[in-house]
Amino acid sequence: MIVTTTSEIAGRRVVENFGLVRGNTIRARFIGRDLLAVLRSVAGGEVREYTKMMAEAREQAIDRMIEEAAALGADAVVGVLFQTSLVMTGASEILCYGTAVRTEPAPLGERS
């Protein structure tokens, strides 16, 4: 599955548009991570526990979006964006969305 933030894929052309696909997850903070985060914030620098948690959440959202696109018969998702929102104190939603499409190789004269 091709996943891209651009609206076009070099060397390919869109032959079918399946519309919007999305994947999301909601992650809550964990008291153990919070304690480590507080300790790190005193010293300054990156809070690695939260960086890792958010990276895992983004990957899960992408995987869910890809599953939805594949179920429609798509081989690519274009125009992919992420959005994060606070759902409640201590919990955030990560949303990944884009347009599911089916592509084919572009004729030689159309390839960029």
PEWOMO-V119457 format. One record per pair of residues at least 12 apart in sequence whose C-alpha atoms are under 10 Angstrom apart, sorted by the first residue. I is the first residue (numbers start at 1). J is the second residue. Records with the same first field share a line. If there is no record, write none. Layout:
BEGIN
I->J / J
END
This chain:
BEGIN
1->66 / 67 / 69 / 70 / 74 / 75 / 76 / 77 / 102
2->66 / 74 / 75 / 76 / 77 / 78 / 100 / 101 / 103
3->62 / 65 / 66 / 75 / 76 / 77 / 78 / 79 / 80 / 98 / 99 / 100
4->76 / 77 / 78 / 79 / 80 / 81 / 98 / 99
5->77 / 78 / 79 / 80 / 81 / 82 / 97 / 98
6->77 / 78 / 79 / 80 / 81 / 98
7->77 / 78 / 79 / 80 / 98 / 99
8->77 / 78 / 79
9->76 / 77 / 78 / 103 / 105 / 106 / 111 / 112
10->105 / 106 / 110 / 111 / 112
11->103 / 104 / 105 / 106 / 107 / 108 / 109 / 110 / 111 / 112
12->102 / 103 / 104 / 105 / 106 / 107 / 108 / 110 / 111 / 112
13->101 / 102 / 103 / 104 / 105 / 106 / 107 / 110 / 111
14->75 / 76 / 78 / 100 / 101 / 102 / 103 / 104 / 105 / 106
15->101 / 102 / 103 / 104 / 105 / 106
16->73 / 74 / 100 / 101 / 102 / 103 / 104
17->72 / 74 / 76 / 77 / 99 / 100 / 101 / 102 / 103
18->69 / 72 / 73 / 74 / 77 / 99 / 100 / 101 / 102
19->69 / 72 / 74 / 77 / 98 / 99 / 100 / 101
20->65 / 68 / 69 / 77 / 78 / 79 / 80 / 97 / 98 / 99 / 100 / 101
21->64 / 65 / 66 / 67 / 68 / 69 / 70 / 72 / 77 / 80 / 96 / 97 / 98 / 99 / 100 / 101
22->61 / 62 / 63 / 64 / 65 / 66 / 67 / 68 / 69 / 77 / 80 / 81 / 82 / 95 / 96 / 97 / 98 / 99 / 100
23->58 / 59 / 60 / 61 / 62 / 63 / 64 / 65 / 66 / 67 / 68 / 69 / 82 / 94 / 95 / 96 / 97 / 98
24->57 / 58 / 59 / 60 / 61 / 62 / 63 / 64 / 65 / 82 / 83 / 84 / 93 / 94 / 95 / 96 / 97
25->56 / 57 / 58 / 59 / 60 / 61 / 62 / 64 / 84 / 92 / 93 / 94 / 95 / 96
26->57 / 61 / 84 / 85 / 86 / 87 / 91 / 92 / 93 / 94 / 95
27->53 / 54 / 56 / 57 / 86 / 87 / 90 / 91 / 92 / 93 / 94
28->53 / 87 / 88 / 89 / 90 / 91 / 92 / 93
29->49 / 50 / 53 / 89 / 90 / 91 / 92
30->49 / 50 / 90 / 91
32->49
33->47 / 48 / 49 / 50 / 53
34->47 / 49 / 50 / 90
36->48 / 49 / 50
37->49 / 50
54->84 / 92 / 93 / 94
57->92 / 93 / 94 / 95
58->82 / 83 / 84 / 93 / 94 / 95 / 96
59->94 / 96
60->94 / 95 / 96
61->82 / 93 / 94 / 95 / 96 / 97
62->80 / 81 / 82 / 94 / 95 / 96 / 97
63->96
64->95 / 96 / 97
65->77 / 80 / 95 / 96 / 97 / 98 / 99 / 100
66->96 / 97 / 98 / 100
68->100
69->98 / 99 / 100 / 101 / 102
70->100 / 101 / 102
72->100 / 101 / 102
73->100 / 101 / 102
74->99 / 100 / 101 / 102 / 103
75->100 / 101 / 102 / 103 / 104
76->98 / 99 / 100 / 101 / 102 / 103
77->97 / 98 / 99 / 100 / 101 / 102 / 103
78->97 / 98 / 99 / 100 / 101
79->97 / 98 / 99 / 100
80->96 / 97 / 98 / 99 / 100
81->95 / 96 / 97 / 98 / 99
82->94 / 95 / 96 / 97 / 98
83->95 / 96 / 97
84->96
END
